Amino acid sequence: MFRHAFVAVAVLCSTSLLFAQTAIPQGWTPGPTVGQLGNQASVSVPEDYMFLDAKATKLFLEQNQNIPDGDELGAVRIGENDDYWFAIFSYEETGHVDDSDRSKIDADALMKSMKKGNEQGNAERRKRGWSELTLEGWHKSPYYDPATNNLTWATRLDSSGNAVINHSVRLLGRTGTMSVALVADPSMIDTATTEFNDVLQGYSYNSGRRYAEFVKGDKLAGYGLTALIAGGAGAAAVKSGLLQKAWKFIVMLFVAAIAGLRKLFGAMSGASGSRNEGGPRPVPVPPPAVR
C-alpha cells in the first residue's frame, strides 16, 4: 500500500515544464473542481490547484522515475507558479481498521523500533550501493482524531546531509484506508503542510464508505492504528512483534535521488507568482477534518 510515498520526491520540476505547453496535460483539471477518487471518495480542489485523475497520476509518477503501485486514485498539486508540493491519494481495501488503540500509541517506543529497523535497512542499502538513510525522529508525532478518523504523522530523515520530511495521513473508511502522502520541498514543509491540510478539508468518503457506517459482517483488517504507522508490511509485523524487521523493508523503499532534492527545488524557487512570501506558516496541531 502506497510504497511510492517514499519515492515520489525524485523529480518535481518537470511539472513546471508541462505548463509551458499550450494545453493542460490530459487528466489534469484546474480548480475549482471536485476530484473523484475512484468509487471511494472525492476531494474538493480549490482555485490555484490541480487535480490529476488516476491515469494521469500514474503517468506523472512514471515520468518522474517512480514505479506506481496500481492503487493510486488521484493527486492534488499546487498550481502553475508554485510547485513545491503535491499529494498522492492511494486506497487499499484493508478491511475495517480498529481504532481502539488510539490512546495507547506509544510514539517513543514506536520510533525506537523503527530506528532499529532503519539500521538493518541501511545494511541492505550499502549492499545495493545506495546512500544511507537516517531516521532522525518525529517531525510530527502520531495524532489520531476520533471525530474524523484521521491518523497523521511525519518523520524526519537525512540522506547524505539532505533533510527529508515524510508527512503521511491515513483516512479510515468503512472497509479500507485512504493513504495520502505529501511530497514537498523540506524547506517549505510547514507552508506545504498548512496548504495540504486546507485541501484535505474538502475530502469526504462517499455514502456507504464512511468509517461510522461499519456494520457487523464487514471485512476486518485485524490490526489497529500502530500498524498503520508502521506501514503496509508492518501491519502484520506489529501483531507478531516483528516491527523492526518490517521497518527494514519500509526504509529500503526510499530510493529517490535525495542528494539532488535541494538543487531540484532550488530550480523551482524562481517561479513567478509564489504565494509563500513572508515565510512558512506553522503546522496546525490537529489533522484536517474529514466530513
Steps between C-alpha positions, in 0.01 A plus 500: 500500500640831387860389477589797281428738788875490558594509134301785353743770612729425206400758238248781539636766270384321187145598588593861437598408146157352438344841544727642231296298253196652336258253659456363847603133507221248457349400833607824672209720609551850642305599807247576612385146433398183680746218450352151500716244679366185343170393651631560850518873561536847355703810574406860432793667327518879542602759246875512430531125547491210255336159525652202319277201435623144558647452153672840502637433849661174395647662189629789712679256730649303211623816328674591823672160525269349760328164476122528558340243728181484301280612789541874436166676460613856446725786597477865595777745434543869543452707185710629217729741679545324835610141456666425833256225601262237378300223667415150380178322602513122512237258628526146630213274601669416829182417684363702790790627713436483873576836663459377858877538556479876434592585858777241509722617216848518652686734266833461680490121497385495139781730391755294691395188312493687170855626554626150568335386182657798324844372595420165341368677195822696458700178495297396198532844344880476525491165320307666218735796483233743620555792733414427861177642636485613860168507681549789741163508673153644482435826322144462621409229749209271410165665559160338461174692490213266595247754376634485144683165511816660365844377600788739431874485560827620347856374529831679463768327293842585367694368202851625436428822686172565321193536720183315403155521661249222441151625586233231498126493554274196528129565451308207643198375309239235553703211358819664379755775544578800283870583523609851415868589474618858486816545294658840554815704498635449856568873534131566429350215701314720748333708230432192291347315796267789577382523139473122474284487813277771356445289189420193711219694660320430174548122515209270572420133461200417285178393665529144623881518515540698822665358809189552712294295255674176596262215568554158647615260232718755316857402425740563790862608466610312810729780619484851638650846471853411606523261207395775258786713620737210454386468141338240279755228567513604862133427559549128543841554655362707785269215593789253497763724660702534180471875454876552486531253214205656319646850529819371338307438180300820530825699517635316196215643296636854527694494172461860386793715396500682832846643451370716217178602668609841627644586160177385341276720711749784470441497126130542562531785748532753222144442380296819491188560699613304807255515788755417767640848552522588864625160613334174592196478720506267800378144465156467661486261792181313411475313169260620233134430557326248279127513460 
